[in-house]
Amino acid sequence: MDIVSSSLTAVSLLLSPLEKLLFYSRNFKERERTLLCEMEELISKENDLKAEISIALVNQRKKLRSETQLWLKNVENLIAEVKNIETEIIQNKRCIKGCFPNYRSRYRLSKEMMKRINDMRELHAKGVFSNGLFVDSFPNPGRILPTSGLVGDKTFQSVSKVIWEVLGDVNTSKLGVHGMGGVGKTSVMMHIYNQLIDCKVFDKVIWVNVSKTLNVEKLQLDIANAINLELSEEENVIWRSTRLLEHLQGKKFVLILDDMWHHFSLEEVGIPHPTIDNGCKFVIITRLMEVCRGMETQREIKVELLSKNEAWDLFTTKSGPICEEIESIAKSVCENCGRLPLAIITVGRAMRKIEDKRLWKNALEELETSRAEISDHRIKASELIEYWMAEELITEVGDREKEINKGYTVLKKLKDACLLEDIGSDHVKMHDLVRDMAIRIARESPRLITKAQMKLNRMKREWIENVEWVSLMDNNITIFPDNPNCQKLSTLLLQRNPLPEKIQDSFFMKMQCLKALDLSGTGIKSLPESVSSLCNLRALLLSFSKIKELPSLTMLKELRVLDLSHSRLRKLPHDIENLNNLRRLDLSYTEKLQTFPSGAIQKLSCLENFSMFKSNWRWSANRDGFESFDEISRLSRLTSLGLSFEDKTSFIGYVKSKQWLVLESYHLGIGQLNILLPTVEGMRSIEIQDCNLCHQDKMIELPNNIQQLALHSCHDITILSELSDTTNLENLRQCYISNCNGMEFITKADNFFPNLELLVLRKLPKLKAICNGITSSQIFTKVKSLQIHSCNKMKSLFSSHMLQDFQNLEEIEVWNSRLIEEMVEEEQSGGNISSFSTVLLPKLRRLSLSMLPELKYITRRVLICDSLETVEIWDCEVLRALPFSISYLPSSLKNIKGNINWWDQLEWDDTSCKNLLQPFFDQGT
């Protein structure tokens, strides 16, 4: 009731009957207007609700709530009553044309109007339905899927935990679950699906299997069926997507799409975009990482293979009990299943309750026979791409770098599709079951033969005839067939076989289609003359072989790659200049090379990669004047160069030529170069050994774009940053300094290494500190790894002020430095240690300290390093405390390695800190 109505009621209580009659009569018209306005507003509200109800009932099969139905009925009745009052008012006005109003009738109608006005206002207020107008057509979030128990206690439980945590993360709306076929992706997600239904957090949990050939119409119908929405197959895609969108809009749902092979547009199908605001989740299950990228998932979780123990546990649950006599054979059968749950379950069931040892042996023989045909031998990624380029599987565009990039793109797609898997940082291999698939394809169309790592000592004729691709790598082959007919053979891989010192000349006579020949790491000393007739050969690989001489190369017009690195080659044939299409020539580490044909290099006009780094034949400015450098400068397509110089003067001459400016990468060296720098492919590197760096009273000039520098036994330099007087070191990313007896500091306070990521300091007997003086900020801001070995004059690594500049540090390794007393030296002011109570290294992952007999403190403060995973402490006998606090324990810690006696003698401010760290301690080496 509003203020006006309340005041009128109050006044009416004080009036006499006659006064009331006159009072209500005078306010009659005002009440009539109010009545009609309230009725109009109520009818508008009713019409709006009816329109909303009509749409929902037609399109979404909704059911009205009882309170909604009651409200509409009450509105209908009340409006009918108001209309009756309105009719009576009209009739009274007609009586004597309204000249003599009937005050008694007006008094009665006025009271009724006031009551109906209050009723309408009350009903209008009740027309806000906080629980919605409808009972949702979904009786429950979804139907429970039938599942078996999750296998692999550690593997599957851990991945399930991660998936569950990601689904609970409000900032993640799109998730991709990927992995190779048969690894258990669907099984894991079926369990997650059922848990989502049980937790009742979402209005709807939807599971749909997507066909391999994506069909938008079918996907729409499958989703509609899963959410009980009737869609007609006769409706077009746009109308169906609109219906789906309307139906799902406003609901908090999880949509799981299994067996995805292609990406698609959510809008096209009619799926509302999951966001933080609507709380919806979208999960795809796929073998292909490419699909995850196409669907713009925010997190991708890979389902890994089972561990060896988990695989065996699963196998025995399917095979049933296995007697002791058969167990060793059964374990071998299980291992041949490649730790894939699907394969283990299939084979385990096939062998269930079989007790005959012969049958088990037969199963193992069949598995091993197929596996032996295609080895799981790992291969270097760059080698594989080199084969693809030789086979012209990668289109030649006249730029090796672009073709190699294309190769790595293809490689990434194969890995994303789980057809290849990474082994270490630069090798790949096929998984066992993918290999089996390749075997079956090869059997149907025998184009390839692979018999690697089978301890073979003889090459059979039938292995190489009538096939295109042969791999016999990593065997013991010394015997070759005579005059084989290999008219189709395009690739022959014989690397890492002993081979005879010389192959009979007839062996290559009928291999005119051969494009790639790999004899790397073999015992062959000379090639037969028939190699000269391989007119289609594109790649000849002889690295790490015992080859001493080459036949004529004149006919090898198609040769693109000649790799003789680490070989025993003594001289190059003069006709190498005829290799007009040669793009890569690698003579690095040819320590027996005596001669190099003068003028040959400049005629190799297509050469893009040329290396003679650490070859016995050194480049010199004094040989034939300056002609040798001119030869290189004439190679207009050269992008990568490796050279060793005969002396410092020659190196300086090359640097002044500025030819290095046009190169994408180089590896240049002066001196003995017997310390191998762990070079990174594609970097710009300089190695200097046994050479003074001072030249004509100033520091030697280096290329201004240098990224990697190694100095060994350069005794006349005291501060590394002195090189910046003549060289711009801003691009330097990796620096190795060893055996430089005069080196005292790496930098002064006003010198910068803004891009340095790796600093390795070894055997520097006079090194006092990294920085001479208090550092300004921004000197070492990008350093990730710091390694200090055998620097016996250092007493600390950092000052507490300097440490603020190492916030990107991920690894600290210090060993065999006998005077180091603390990692972080405290700066004292007036005899007091700085008041800061903590040291922050937010990205530090590994801390390794060994053979530091004087080390007392890592830091006297509390170390905060939430990324720390590994702590290794060996032979640091006087170190009695770790810099951890119960309040700042590293959350990512995986292990603390050290001697048990050292661990037991550590002192703790709070014993609960030791109790919490104890599970991470590992006394193993």
C-alpha positions, 0 to 999 in steps of 0.5 A, spaced: 500 500 500 502 506 497 503 513 502 496 516 498 492 510 500 495 509 507 493 517 508 486 516 505 485 510 509 487 514 516 483 520 514 477 516 513 477 513 520 476 520 523 470 522 518 462 521 520 458 516 515 456 522 511 463 525 511 466 519 508 460 519 503 462 526 500 470 524 501 470 518 497 465 521 492 470 527 491 476 522 490 472 517 485 475 520 479 482 519 481 481 512 483 478 510 477 484 513 473 489 509 478 485 503 477 485 503 469 493 505 470 494 499 474 490 494 470 494 496 464 501 495 467 498 488 470 496 486 463 502 488 460 506 484 465 502 478 463 502 479 455 510 479 456 510 473 460 505 469 456 510 471 450 516 468 453 512 462 455 510 461 448 517 461 445 519 456 450 514 451 450 514 451 442 522 451 442 524 448 448 519 443 451 519 447 457 514 446 463 511 451 467 512 452 474 506 451 479 507 458 481 507 461 474 500 458 473 497 460 479 499 467 478 497 467 471 490 465 473 490 470 479 491 475 474 486 473 469 481 473 475 483 480 478 482 483 471 475 480 470 473 483 476 476 490 474 473 490 468 466 489 471 467 495 476 469 499 470 462 496 466 458 499 472 462 505 472 460 507 465 453 505 466 452 510 472 455 515 468 449 514 463 444 515 469 441 522 468 447 524 464 452 524 470 448 530 472 446 528 479 451 523 481 449 517 486 454 518 492 452 512 495 454 508 489 460 512 488 462 510 495 461 503 494 465 503 488 470 507 490 472 502 496 472 496 491 477 500 486 481 501 492 481 494 494 483 492 487 488 497 486 492 494 492 490 487 489 493 489 483 499 492 486 501 486 490 500 481 484 504 485 480 510 485 485 509 477 485 510 477 478 518 476 479 520 469 479 526 468 482 526 461 480 524 462 473 518 461 470 519 453 468 521 447 471 527 445 466 526 440 461 532 436 464 530 432 469 538 431 471 545 433 469 546 427 464 546 419 464 551 415 467 556 412 462 558 405 464 565 404 466 570 399 468 575 401 473 581 406 472 587 402 470 594 405 472 594 407 479 599 412 478 599 414 471 591 415 470 590 417 477 595 423 476 592 425 469 585 424 472 587 429 478 590 434 473 583 434 468 579 435 474 583 441 477 583 444 470 575 443 470 575 446 477 579 452 474 574 458 473 579 461 468 579 455 464 573 454 459 576 450 453 580 443 455 584 439 450 585 431 452 590 428 447 594 422 446 596 416 441 590 411 440 589 406 445 592 410 451 586 411 455 583 418 453 576 416 453 576 411 459 579 417 463 574 422 461 568 417 462 570 417 469 571 424 469 564 425 466 560 421 471 564 425 477 561 431 473 554 428 474 555 426 481 557 433 483 551 436 481 555 443 479 553 443 472 546 444 469 547 439 464 553 434 462 553 432 455 557 427 452 557 426 444 562 422 440 564 425 433 565 422 427 572 421 424 569 425 417 566 431 421 559 432 419 556 439 422 548 436 421 550 430 424 553 433 430 548 438 431 543 432 431 547 428 436 548 434 441 540 435 441 539 428 442 543 428 448 540 434 451 533 432 449 531 437 444 527 435 438 531 438 431 528 436 425 533 433 419 529 438 414 531 444 418 537 447 415 544 448 419 543 455 421 536 454 424 538 448 427 544 452 430 539 457 432 535 452 436 541 449 440 544 456 442 537 458 445 536 452 448 543 452 451 544 459 453 543 461 460 545 454 462 551 452 466 554 446 462 560 441 460 560 439 453 565 433 452 566 431 444 570 424 444 574 422 438 575 429 434 579 429 428 577 436 425 576 443 428 570 447 427 566 453 429 562 453 435 557 458 432 556 454 426 554 448 430 550 452 435 554 451 441 555 458 446 562 460 447 564 457 454 566 463 458 568 465 465 562 469 466 557 463 464 561 458 467 561 453 462 566 448 460 568 445 453 572 439 453 575 435 446 578 428 446 583 427 440 589 424 438 591 430 434 594 436 438 593 440 431 585 439 433 586 442 440 590 448 437 584 449 432 579 449 437 583 454 441 583 450 447 586 454 453 590 448 456 592 441 453 593 435 457 597 429 454 595 422 457 601 418 457 603 411 456 602 406 462 609 405 467 612 398 466 609 396 473 602 398 471 602 395 464 603 388 467 598 389 473 593 391 467 595 385 463 594 380 469 587 382 470 585 381 463 589 374 462 588 371 469 593 368 474 600 366 470 604 360 473 611 362 475 613 357 469 610 362 464 611 369 467 617 371 464 614 369 457 608 373 459 612 379 461 615 379 454 609 379 451 606 384 455 612 389 454 611 388 446 604 391 447 608 398 448 604 400 455 598 401 451 592 399 455 588 398 449 593 393 446 594 390 453 587 389 454 586 385 447 592 381 448 591 379 455 584 377 454 586 373 448 591 369 452 586 369 458 587 362 462 592 359 457 597 355 461 600 351 455 607 354 455 608 353 447 602 357 446 605 363 450 612 362 446 608 362 439 604 369 441 611 372 443 615 370 437 609 373 433 609 379 436 617 380 436 617 378 429 613 383 426 617 388 431 623 386 428 622 388 421 621 395 423 626 397 429 624 402 434 631 405 433 631 413 435 633 418 429 636 425 429 630 429 427 635 433 423 637 427 419 630 425 418 629 431 415 635 431 411 632 424 408 626 427 406 629 433 402 633 428 399 627 424 397 624 430 395 618 429 399 619 437 401 619 441 395 625 444 393 624 452 394 632 454 393 633 456 400 635 450 405 633 454 411 626 454 409 625 447 407 628 445 413 623 449 417 618 446 413 621 439 415 620 441 422 613 443 421 611 436 418 615 433 424 611 437 429 604 435 425 607 427 426 608 428 433 602 432 434 598 426 431 602 421 436 605 418 429 612 420 432 614 421 439 620 425 442 626 422 445 630 427 448 631 434 445 633 432 438 631 425 437 624 422 435 622 415 434 615 411 432 611 407 438 611 400 437 604 399 435 604 405 430 610 401 427 606 395 427 601 399 422 607 401 418 609 394 417 602 392 415 602 397 410 609 395 407 607 388 407 601 390 402 605 394 398 612 392 399 616 399 397 620 399 404 625 394 407 627 395 414 632 391 418 635 395 423 639 393 429 638 385 428 645 383 428 646 382 421 652 381 418 650 379 410 646 384 406 641 379 402 640 381 395 632 380 395 632 386 401 634 391 396 631 389 389 624 391 387 624 396 393 624 403 394 627 405 401 632 400 405 634 401 412 640 396 414 643 401 420 646 399 426 648 392 424 654 388 423 654 388 415 661 386 412 658 382 406 654 385 400 651 381 394 654 382 387 651 386 382 644 387 385 639 390 380 636 395 384 632 400 379 627 402 384 631 404 390 631 411 392 634 411 399 639 406 402 641 407 409 647 403 412 650 407 417 653 404 423 655 398 420 663 396 420 662 395 412 668 392 408 674 397 407 672 397 400 665 395 397 666 391 390 665 396 384 659 393 381 654 394 387 652 401 385 652 399 378 644 398 377 642 404 382 641 410 377 635 412 381 638 412 388 637 419 391 640 418 398 646 414 401 648 414 408 654 411 410 656 415 416 659 411 422 662 406 417 669 402 416 669 404 409 675 407 407 674 408 399 668 408 395 667 404 389 668 408 382 661 406 380 658 411 385 660 416 380 655 414 376 649 415 381 647 421 377 640 422 381 644 422 388 642 428 392 645 426 399 651 423 400 653 422 408 659 420 410 660 423 417 664 419 422 666 414 417 673 412 415 673 414 408 680 417 406 679 419 399 673 420 394 672 418 387 670 423 381 664 427 383 663 430 376 657 426 374 653 427 381 650 433 378 644 433 382 648 432 389 645 437 394 648 435 400 656 432 401 657 431 409 664 428 410 664 431 418 669 427 423 671 423 417 679 421 415 678 424 409 685 427 406 684 430 400 678 433 396 677 431 389 679 437 384 672 436 380 668 438 386 667 445 383 663 441 378 657 440 383 653 446 381 647 444 385 651 443 392 647 446 397 651 443 403 658 442 404 660 439 411 668 438 412 668 440 419 672 436 424 676 433 418 683 433 422 686 429 416 685 434 411 691 436 407 689 440 401 683 444 399 682 445 391 684 452 390 678 456 387 673 451 388 669 454 393 667 460 389 664 455 383 659 452 388 654 458 387 648 454 390 652 453 396 648 455 403 651 451 408 659 451 408 663 448 414 670 447 415 670 448 423 676 445 426 679 442 420 686 440 419 686 445 413 685 452 416 684 458 413 689 464 412 689 471 410 697 469 408 695 464 403 695 466 396 694 473 398 687 475 400 684 470 395 681 465 400 676 470 403 674 473 397 672 466 395 667 466 401 664 473 399 663 471 392 658 465 395 651 470 394 647 464 397 651 462 403 647 463 410 651 458 415 659 458 415 664 454 419 671 456 419 678 455 423 683 460 422 690 459 422 692 465 426 689 471 430 691 476 424 687 471 419 681 472 424 682 479 424 682 480 417 676 476 416 672 480 421 674 486 418 671 484 411 664 484 414 662 478 410 659 475 417 654 480 416 650 477 411 650 470 415 644 467 419 649 463 423 657 462 423 662 458 428 669 461 427 675 459 431 682 460 433 687 456 436 687 448 437 680 448 439 680 441 443 675 444 448 668 442 444 663 448 445 656 445 446 654 449 440 647 450 438 645 450 431 643 456 428 647 460 433 653 465 431 659 462 435 666 464 436 671 460 440 678 462 441 683 458 445 691 459 446 691 466 444 692 473 447 686 477 446 690 484 446 692 486 439 696 492 438 694 495 445 687 494 444 682 488 445 681 484 439 675 485 435 669 480 434 663 480 430 658 485 433 652 480 432 656 474 436 651 470 440 656 465 443 663 466 446 668 461 448 675 463 451 680 457 453 687 459 455 686 466 453 691 469 459 692 476 458 684 478 459 682 480 466 675 482 465 671 479 460 667 486 459 673 489 456 671 486 450 666 491 449 671 496 448 671 494 441 665 489 440 658 490 441 656 484 446 649 486 447 647 480 443 651 475 447 647 469 450 652 464 452 659 465 455 664 459 456 670 461 460 675 456 462 683 456 464 684 463 463 689 465 468 688 472 468 681 473 469 679 476 475 672 479 474 667 478 468 664 485 468 665 492 472 659 495 475 657 499 468 658 494 463 652 490 461 650 483 458 643 484 457 641 478 453 646 473 456 642 467 458 648 462 460 654 463 464 660 457 465 666 459 469 671 453 469 678 453 472 679 460 473 684 461 478 684 468 479 677 469 479 675 474 485 667 475 483 663 475 477 662 483 478 667 488 480 664 493 484 656 494 486 652 492 480 647 497 477 641 493 475 639 490 468 646 487 467 644 480 468 637 480 468 636 474 463 641 469 466 638 462 466 644 458 468 650 459 472 655 454 472 662 455 476 667 450 477 674 450 480 674 457 481 679 457 487 679 465 489 672 466 490 669 467 497 661 468 494 657 468 488 653 474 489 652 480 493 645 481 496 644 487 492 647 484 486 642 478 487 636 482 485 639 482 478 638 475 477 631 474 478 630 469 471 636 464 474 633 457 473 640 453 475 646 454 479 651 449 479 658 450 483 663 445 485 670 444 487 671 451 489 675 451 495 674 458 498 667 459 497 664 460 504 657 463 502 653 463 496 650 470 497 655 475 501 651 479 506 652 487 505 654 490 512 652 497 514 655 499 521 657 492 522 649 490 521 647 485 516 642 488 511 635 488 515 631 484 509 629 477 511 628 474 505 632 472 498 627 471 492 629 467 486 622 466 483 624 461 477 630 457 480 629 450 479 635 447 480 641 448 486 647 443 485 653 444 490 659 440 491 666 439 493 665 446 497 669 445 503 668 452 506 661 453 505 657 455 511 651 458 508 647 458 502 644 465 504 643 467 511 636 469 510 630 465 508 630 463 501 624 464 497 624 459 491 617 456 489 619 453 482 625 449 486 625 442 484 632 439 485 637 441 491 643 437 490 649 438 496 655 433 496 661 434 500 659 440 503 661 438 510 661 445 514 654 447 511 649 446 517 643 449 515 638 450 509 635 456 507 628 454 508 623 456 513 616 453 515 613 459 512 616 459 505 617 451 503 618 451 496 612 448 493 615 445 487 620 441 490 621 434 488 628 431 491 633 433 496 640 429 494 646 428 499 649 424 504 645 421 509 650 423 515 650 430 512 642 430 512 642 428 519 647 433 522 643 439 519 641 444 524 633 447 524 630 453 527 624 449 527 624 441 527 617 441 523 621 444 517 625 438 517 619 433 518 616 436 512 622 436 507 624 429 510 620 425 504 624 429 499 631 427 501 634 422 497 641 419 499 642 416 492 648 418 487 
